Amino acid sequence: MPLYSYEAKDPSKGCEKCRNGFDTVQPLAEARLERCPDCGAEIFRVVKAPALRHSKTDLHYRAKRAGFNCLKKVSKGEYEKMY
């Protein structure tokens, strides 16, 4: 189930939870929340970038296995071979 973030439309009318924003897990089929579950203030869903990234160690492992070399910067213009 995806994680959704919500914030108060008018922070002065919201409780501490919706003023600062909160995350909730909801099924895709469920309608988005319109009111704060604690105080009933109007809220809106915040669009955030997904947290997708590769493990750095996994990328190094795959590159080494494929026969690539990895260089580490030591100082300006100097590099040393890691593998």
DSSP file (Angstrom, degrees, kcal/mol; ACC not computed):
  #  RESIDUE AA STRUCTURE BP1 BP2  ACC     N-H-->O    O-->H-N    N-H-->O    O-->H-N    TCO  KAPPA ALPHA  PHI   PSI    X-CA   Y-CA   Z-CA
    1    1 A M              0   0    0      0, 0.0     2,-0.1     0, 0.0    24,-0.0   0.000 360.0 360.0 360.0 139.9    0.0    0.0    0.0
    2    2 A P        -     0   0    0      0, 0.0    24,-1.8     0, 0.0     2,-0.5  -0.330 360.0-124.6 -75.5 156.9    1.3    3.5   -0.8
    3    3 A L  E     -A   25   0A   0     22,-0.2     2,-0.3    -2,-0.1    22,-0.2  -0.890  27.6-165.5-101.2 125.3    2.3    6.1    1.7
    4    4 A Y  E     -A   24   0A   0     20,-3.3    20,-2.8    -2,-0.5     2,-0.4  -0.879   8.9-145.9-114.0 145.4    0.5    9.5    1.3
    5    5 A S  E     -AB  23  46A   0     41,-0.6    41,-3.0    -2,-0.3     2,-0.3  -0.905  17.1-173.0-110.3 138.2    1.4   12.8    2.9
    6    6 A Y  E     -AB  22  45A   0     16,-2.8    16,-2.2    -2,-0.4     2,-0.3  -0.945   5.6-175.7-129.8 149.9   -1.3   15.4    3.9
    7    7 A E  E     - B   0  44A   0     37,-2.1    37,-2.5    -2,-0.3    12,-0.2  -0.952  35.9 -93.0-138.7 159.3   -1.2   18.9    5.2
    8    8 A A  E     - B   0  43A   0     10,-2.2    35,-0.3    -2,-0.3    34,-0.1  -0.488  21.9-143.3 -71.8 139.2   -3.8   21.4    6.4
    9    9 A K  S    S+     0   0    0     33,-2.3    -1,-0.1     1,-0.3    34,-0.1   0.917 100.6  26.9 -67.1 -42.6   -5.2   23.8    3.8
   10   10 A D  S >> S-     0   0    0     32,-0.5     3,-2.1     1,-0.1     4,-0.6  -0.895  75.4-163.4-121.2  99.0   -5.3   26.6    6.4
   11   11 A P  G >4 S+     0   0    0      0, 0.0     3,-0.7     0, 0.0    -1,-0.1   0.765  86.4  63.6 -55.9 -27.8   -2.6   25.9    9.1
   12   12 A S  G 34 S+     0   0    0      1,-0.2     7,-0.0     7,-0.0    -2,-0.0   0.749 106.6  44.1 -70.0 -21.1   -4.2   28.4   11.5
   13   13 A K  G <4 S+     0   0    0     -3,-2.1    -1,-0.2    29,-0.1     2,-0.1   0.509 102.1  86.3 -98.2  -6.2   -7.4   26.2   11.7
   14   14 A G  S << S-     0   0    0     -3,-0.7     2,-0.1    -4,-0.6    29,-0.0  -0.453  76.0-113.3 -95.2 165.6   -5.6   22.8   12.0
   15   15 A C     >  -     0   0    0     -2,-0.1     4,-2.2     1,-0.1     5,-0.2  -0.274  44.3 -91.5 -82.8 178.4   -4.2   20.8   14.9
   16   16 A E  H  > S+     0   0    0      1,-0.2     4,-1.8     2,-0.2     5,-0.2   0.860 124.0  57.2 -61.7 -35.4   -0.5   20.2   15.4
   17   17 A K  H  > S+     0   0    0      1,-0.2     4,-0.7     2,-0.2    -1,-0.2   0.956 115.4  32.4 -61.9 -52.7   -0.7   16.9   13.4
   18   18 A C  H  4 S+     0   0    0      2,-0.2   -10,-2.2     1,-0.2    -1,-0.2   0.739 113.5  61.7 -81.9 -21.6   -2.1   18.4   10.2
   19   19 A R  H  < S+     0   0    0     -4,-2.2    -1,-0.2     1,-0.2    -2,-0.2   0.917 113.6  35.6 -65.8 -43.1   -0.3   21.8   10.6
   20   20 A N  H  < S-     0   0    0     -4,-1.8    -1,-0.2    -5,-0.2    -2,-0.2   0.596 121.2-112.2 -85.3 -12.4    3.1   20.0   10.4
   21   21 A G     <  -     0   0    0     -4,-0.7     2,-0.3    -5,-0.2   -14,-0.2   0.182  30.4-144.2  91.1 146.4    1.9   17.4    7.9
   22   22 A F  E     -A    6   0A   0    -16,-2.2   -16,-2.8    -4,-0.1     2,-0.3  -0.976   5.2-131.9-144.5 156.8    1.4   13.7    8.4
   23   23 A D  E     -A    5   0A   0     -2,-0.3     2,-0.3   -18,-0.2   -18,-0.2  -0.840  23.0-179.8-109.2 146.5    1.8   10.5    6.5
   24   24 A T  E     -A    4   0A   0    -20,-2.8   -20,-3.3    -2,-0.3     2,-0.5  -0.996  26.3-127.0-145.0 148.5   -0.7    7.7    6.2
   25   25 A V  E     +A    3   0A   0     -2,-0.3   -22,-0.2   -22,-0.2    -2,-0.0  -0.849  36.8 169.8 -96.3 126.5   -0.9    4.4    4.5
   26   26 A Q        -     0   0    0    -24,-1.8     2,-0.1    -2,-0.5    -2,-0.0  -0.987  35.9-110.3-136.7 145.0   -4.0    3.9    2.3
   27   27 A P    >   -     0   0    0      0, 0.0     3,-0.9     0, 0.0     0, 0.0  -0.387  32.6-117.5 -66.4 153.8   -5.1    1.4   -0.3
   28   28 A L  T 3  S+     0   0    0      1,-0.2     0, 0.0    -2,-0.1     0, 0.0   0.844 113.9  55.5 -61.1 -34.1   -5.2    2.6   -3.9
   29   29 A A  T 3  S+     0   0    0      2,-0.1    -1,-0.2     0, 0.0     2,-0.2   0.684  88.3  95.5 -74.9 -17.9   -8.9    2.1   -4.1
   30   30 A E  S <  S-     0   0    0     -3,-0.9     3,-0.1     1,-0.1    -4,-0.0  -0.519  82.4-112.3 -77.7 140.4   -9.6    4.2   -1.1
   31   31 A A        -     0   0    0     -2,-0.2    -1,-0.1     1,-0.1     3,-0.1  -0.334  39.2 -96.4 -68.2 151.0  -10.6    7.9   -1.7
   32   32 A R        -     0   0    0      1,-0.1    -1,-0.1     2,-0.0     2,-0.1  -0.346  45.3 -99.2 -67.9 151.1   -8.1   10.5   -0.6
   33   33 A L        -     0   0    0      1,-0.1    -1,-0.1    -3,-0.1    12,-0.1  -0.426  34.7-179.4 -70.7 143.1   -8.7   12.1    2.8
   34   34 A E        +     0   0    0      1,-0.2     9,-2.0    -2,-0.1     2,-0.3   0.582  68.0  41.6-113.8 -21.6  -10.5   15.5    2.9
   35   35 A R  B    S-C   42   0B   0      7,-0.2    -1,-0.2   -27,-0.0     7,-0.2  -0.954  89.9-101.8-130.2 147.7  -10.5   16.2    6.6
   36   36 A C     >  -     0   0    0      5,-2.6     4,-1.4    -2,-0.3    -2,-0.0  -0.468  26.1-138.0 -64.7 132.2   -8.0   15.6    9.4
   37   37 A P  T  4 S+     0   0    0      0, 0.0    -1,-0.1     0, 0.0    -2,-0.0   0.754  99.6  42.2 -65.5 -22.8   -8.8   12.5   11.3
   38   38 A D  T  4 S+     0   0    0      3,-0.1    -2,-0.0   -23,-0.0    -3,-0.0   0.917 133.4   9.2 -89.2 -49.7   -8.0   14.3   14.6
   39   39 A C  T  4 S-     0   0    0      2,-0.1    -1,-0.0   -24,-0.0     0, 0.0   0.606  89.3-122.1-112.9 -14.0   -9.5   17.8   14.4
   40   40 A G     <  +     0   0    0     -4,-1.4     3,-0.1     1,-0.2   -26,-0.1   0.543  57.1 149.3  85.2   6.9  -11.6   17.7   11.2
   41   41 A A        -     0   0    0      1,-0.1    -5,-2.6    -6,-0.1    -1,-0.2  -0.367  57.7 -92.5 -70.8 154.2   -9.8   20.6    9.5
   42   42 A E  B     -C   35   0B   0     -7,-0.2   -33,-2.3   -32,-0.1   -32,-0.5  -0.465  51.5-177.0 -68.3 136.6   -9.6   20.6    5.7
   43   43 A I  E     -B    8   0A   0     -9,-2.0     2,-0.3   -35,-0.3   -35,-0.2  -0.868  14.7-151.9-130.7 164.2   -6.5   18.9    4.3
   44   44 A F  E     -B    7   0A   0    -37,-2.5   -37,-2.1    -2,-0.3     2,-0.4  -0.967  26.9-106.2-135.7 154.2   -4.9   18.2    1.0
   45   45 A R  E     -B    6   0A   0     -2,-0.3     2,-0.5   -39,-0.2   -39,-0.3  -0.645  30.8-139.5 -82.0 133.5   -2.6   15.5   -0.3
   46   46 A V  E     -B    5   0A   0    -41,-3.0   -41,-0.6    -2,-0.4     2,-0.6  -0.798  10.8-136.3 -94.4 129.1    1.1   16.6   -0.9
   47   47 A V        +     0   0    0     -2,-0.5     2,-0.3   -43,-0.1   -43,-0.0  -0.765  30.2 178.1 -87.4 123.9    2.8   15.3   -4.0
   48   48 A K        -     0   0    0     -2,-0.6     3,-0.1   -43,-0.0   -43,-0.0  -0.893  34.2-100.6-124.9 155.1    6.3   14.2   -3.2
   49   49 A A        -     0   0    0     -2,-0.3     2,-0.1     1,-0.1     0, 0.0  -0.494  46.0-107.5 -70.9 140.8    9.0   12.6   -5.3
   50   50 A P        -     0   0    0      0, 0.0     2,-1.4     0, 0.0    -1,-0.1  -0.380  24.1-120.7 -68.8 149.9    9.3    8.8   -4.9
   51   51 A A        +     0   0    0     -2,-0.1     2,-0.5    -3,-0.1    -2,-0.0  -0.635  53.8 151.4 -92.8  78.5   12.3    7.5   -3.0
   52   52 A L        +     0   0    0     -2,-1.4     2,-0.3     2,-0.0    -3,-0.0  -0.945   9.9 135.6-113.1 124.4   13.8    5.3   -5.6
   53   53 A R        -     0   0    0     -2,-0.5     2,-0.3     0, 0.0    -2,-0.0  -0.985  46.2-111.7-160.2 160.2   17.6    4.7   -5.7
   54   54 A H        -     0   0    0     -2,-0.3     2,-0.4     1,-0.1     3,-0.0  -0.659  37.4-103.8 -94.4 151.3   20.1    2.0   -6.1
   55   55 A S     >  -     0   0    0     -2,-0.3     4,-2.0     1,-0.2     5,-0.2  -0.595  24.6-141.8 -70.0 129.2   22.3    0.7   -3.4
   56   56 A K  H  > S+     0   0    0     -2,-0.4     4,-2.1     1,-0.2     5,-0.2   0.887 101.7  52.1 -62.4 -38.8   25.8    2.1   -4.0
   57   57 A T  H  > S+     0   0    0      1,-0.2     4,-2.3     2,-0.2    -1,-0.2   0.884 107.6  52.1 -66.8 -36.4   27.4   -1.2   -2.9
   58   58 A D  H  > S+     0   0    0      2,-0.2     4,-2.5     1,-0.2    -1,-0.2   0.904 108.8  50.2 -65.8 -41.0   25.2   -3.1   -5.4
   59   59 A L  H  X S+     0   0    0     -4,-2.0     4,-2.3     2,-0.2    -2,-0.2   0.907 111.7  48.0 -63.8 -41.7   26.2   -0.9   -8.3
   60   60 A H  H  X S+     0   0    0     -4,-2.1     4,-2.6     2,-0.2     5,-0.2   0.910 111.7  50.5 -64.9 -41.8   29.9   -1.3   -7.4
   61   61 A Y  H  X S+     0   0    0     -4,-2.3     4,-2.3     1,-0.2    -2,-0.2   0.928 112.4  46.0 -61.6 -45.6   29.5   -5.1   -7.2
   62   62 A R  H  X S+     0   0    0     -4,-2.5     4,-1.6     2,-0.2    -1,-0.2   0.887 113.0  49.6 -66.5 -39.0   27.8   -5.3  -10.5
   63   63 A A  H  <>S+     0   0    0     -4,-2.3     5,-2.5     2,-0.2     4,-0.4   0.918 112.5  47.4 -65.7 -43.3   30.4   -3.0  -12.2
   64   64 A K  H ><5S+     0   0    0     -4,-2.6     3,-1.3     1,-0.2    -2,-0.2   0.917 111.4  50.8 -63.5 -43.2   33.3   -5.0  -10.8
   65   65 A R  H 3<5S+     0   0    0     -4,-2.3    -1,-0.2     1,-0.3    -2,-0.2   0.824 107.7  53.9 -63.5 -32.5   31.6   -8.3  -11.9
   66   66 A A  T 3<5S-     0   0    0     -4,-1.6    -1,-0.3    -5,-0.2    -2,-0.2   0.504 122.9-104.7 -82.9  -4.0   31.1   -6.9  -15.4
   67   67 A G  T < 5S+     0   0    0     -3,-1.3    -3,-0.2    -4,-0.4    -2,-0.1   0.575  72.5 139.9  95.6  10.0   34.9   -6.1  -15.7
   68   68 A F      < -     0   0    0     -5,-2.5     2,-0.3    -6,-0.2    -1,-0.3  -0.445  45.6-129.6 -82.3 160.9   34.7   -2.3  -15.2
   69   69 A N        -     0   0    0     -2,-0.1     2,-0.4    13,-0.0    -1,-0.0  -0.822  12.8-149.3-106.8 150.7   37.2   -0.3  -13.1
   70   70 A C        -     0   0    0     -2,-0.3    12,-3.2     2,-0.0    13,-0.9  -0.983   8.3-159.6-122.4 130.9   36.3    2.2  -10.4
   71   71 A L  E     -D   81   0C   0     -2,-0.4     2,-0.4    10,-0.2    10,-0.2  -0.882   3.3-153.5-110.6 141.1   38.5    5.2   -9.6
   72   72 A K  E     -D   80   0C   0      8,-3.0     8,-2.6    -2,-0.4     2,-0.4  -0.947  23.1-120.1-113.8 132.0   38.4    7.1   -6.4
   73   73 A K  E     +D   79   0C   0     -2,-0.4     6,-0.3     6,-0.2     3,-0.1  -0.573  32.0 174.4 -73.9 124.0   39.5   10.8   -6.3
   74   74 A V  E     -     0   0C   0      4,-2.6     2,-0.3     1,-0.4     5,-0.2   0.862  64.9 -29.3 -94.5 -49.5   42.4   11.3   -4.0
   75   75 A S  E >  S-D   78   0C   0      3,-1.2     3,-2.1     0, 0.0    -1,-0.4  -0.866  98.6 -39.4-153.6-174.8   43.2   15.0   -4.6
   76   76 A K  T 3  S-     0   0    0      1,-0.3     3,-0.1    -2,-0.3    -3,-0.0  -0.371 130.5  -5.8 -61.0 115.4   42.8   17.4   -7.5
   77   77 A G  T 3  S+     0   0    0     -2,-0.3     2,-0.4     1,-0.2    -1,-0.3   0.435 113.0 107.0  81.9  -0.9   43.8   15.6  -10.6
   78   78 A E  E <   +D   75   0C   0     -3,-2.1    -4,-2.6     2,-0.0    -3,-1.2  -0.939  40.9 173.5-116.4 132.4   44.8   12.4   -8.8
   79   79 A Y  E     -D   73   0C   0     -2,-0.4     2,-0.4    -6,-0.3    -6,-0.2  -0.966  16.2-152.0-132.7 149.3   42.8    9.2   -8.7
   80   80 A E  E     -D   72   0C   0     -8,-2.6    -8,-3.0    -2,-0.3     2,-0.4  -0.954  26.7-112.3-121.7 146.5   43.5    5.7   -7.4
   81   81 A K  E     -D   71   0C   0     -2,-0.4   -10,-0.2   -10,-0.2   -12,-0.0  -0.616  24.6-174.4 -79.3 124.3   42.1    2.5   -8.7
   82   82 A M              0   0    0    -12,-3.2    -1,-0.2    -2,-0.4   -11,-0.1   0.860 360.0 360.0 -84.2 -40.1   39.6    0.8   -6.3
   83   83 A Y              0   0    0    -13,-0.9   -12,-0.1     0, 0.0    -2,-0.1   0.240 360.0 360.0-158.7 360.0   39.2   -2.3   -8.4
